Amino acid sequence: MKKLRVTYEIYPNHNINRYSLHFSSYRVLNSLSSASTMDWQGQKLAEQLMQIVLVLFAIGAFITGYIMGSFQLMLFIYAGGVVLTTLITIPNWPFFNRHSLKWLDPSEVEKHPKPQVTGLIAKKKPTKK
C-alpha cells in the first residue's frame, strides 16, 4: 500500500512550529469523501434549491422592475438573488451531507473480491420488422 505524505507548514510569524502528518492514502481519501464533498442527494438538493431561488428572484426582479420602471433595480434584485443562491448552494453545508456513502477499507476489499463475468450472457432476441 502506498503512503501519502501530507505536510502542513505554518509560517514563523504565527508562532506555531512546522509539523507534518503521515496518512495512508485510504484514510485521506475517506476523510476527503466524507468532509469535503456532498453526497448525491445533497447535490440534487443543492441543484433544486439553486433553480427555485433563481426563478423566484427572476420573477420578483421582473415584477419589481416593471412596476418601478427601473431596469437597474431589476438587475440589482436579480444580482442579489444570484449572490444569495451562491451562498446557499456552493458551501458544503451539513444538511447536504445527510446521506453519506460508506466506503470499504482496503483490507475489506481483499475479503470481498469483484464478481467475475461469466460467458453466459443472454443474447438479445432479434426484432421482427
PEMOJO-V350489 format. One record per residue. N is the residue number from 0. RES is the residue in one small letter. PSI is psi in whole degrees, -180 to 180 (NA if undefined). Layout:
BEGIN
n/res/psi
N/RES/PSI
N/RES/PSI
END
This chain:
BEGIN
n/res/psi
0/m/132
1/k/144
2/k/142
3/l/127
4/r/123
5/v/124
6/t/131
7/y/130
8/e/132
9/i/134
10/y/150
11/p/-27
12/n/-7
13/h/0
14/n/30
15/i/134
16/n/161
17/r/138
18/y/158
19/s/149
20/l/140
21/h/125
22/f/149
23/s/154
24/s/-34
25/y/-32
26/r/-38
27/v/-46
28/l/-38
29/n/-43
30/s/-36
31/l/-40
32/s/-31
33/s/-24
34/a/-31
35/s/-2
36/t/148
37/m/155
38/d/178
39/w/-43
40/q/-33
41/g/-38
42/q/-41
43/k/-43
44/l/-42
45/a/-41
46/e/-41
47/q/-43
48/l/-42
49/m/-48
50/q/-43
51/i/-49
52/v/-42
53/l/-40
54/v/-43
55/l/-43
56/f/-34
57/a/-44
58/i/-46
59/g/-41
60/a/-41
61/f/-46
62/i/-46
63/t/-44
64/g/-37
65/y/-45
66/i/-44
67/m/-15
68/g/34
69/s/111
70/f/-36
71/q/-43
72/l/-40
73/m/-44
74/l/-39
75/f/-42
76/i/-45
77/y/-40
78/a/-38
79/g/-37
80/g/-38
81/v/-43
82/v/-45
83/l/-43
84/t/-40
85/t/-43
86/l/-27
87/i/-43
88/t/-27
89/i/-46
90/p/152
91/n/78
92/w/151
93/p/-31
94/f/-9
95/f/-9
96/n/38
97/r/-23
98/h/63
99/s/152
100/l/143
101/k/115
102/w/148
103/l/144
104/d/154
105/p/-32
106/s/-33
107/e/-31
108/v/-39
109/e/-30
110/k/-26
111/h/88
112/p/160
113/k/145
114/p/139
115/q/141
116/v/127
117/t/169
118/g/-2
119/l/71
120/i/129
121/a/132
122/k/147
123/k/142
124/k/137
125/p/141
126/t/143
127/k/139
128/k/NA
END
